[in-house]
């Protein structure tokens, strides 16, 4: 079994910052690709940032230059630093890990950007 636990959601004003964290635990061998997704009300879940086991990153255009995904070396743990938050960043944010042919999800953490 693999478990993912996310931390760090909350309410923030436009222009503010938040940092999300996600820890993977359980039956995991090796270092694996991880990612952050989000799902806004009435919309499909979308991939917003990914990081490989080697540290290569990718971002959806809407968050480039504002969000940074990172991970400590050698750990299945991932951060998402979110700066210059906008109203449209409001969503439930999910952590994801891909292990061979399977993927696992956290329970999600709510991020609300509101004045």
LINGIWO-V565807 format. One record per run of one state. SS is the DSSP state (a for helix, b for strand, c for the rest). FROM is the first residue (numbers start at 1). TO is the last residue. Records with the same first field share a line. If there is no record, write none. Layout:
BEGIN
SS: FROM-TO  FROM-TO
END
This chain:
BEGIN
c: 1-1  8-9  13-17  27-33  40-45  52-56  60-60  64-66  71-76  83-86  90-90  100-101  106-108  114-115
b: 2-7  10-12  18-26  34-39  46-51  57-59  67-70  77-82  91-99  102-105  109-113
a: 61-63  87-89
END
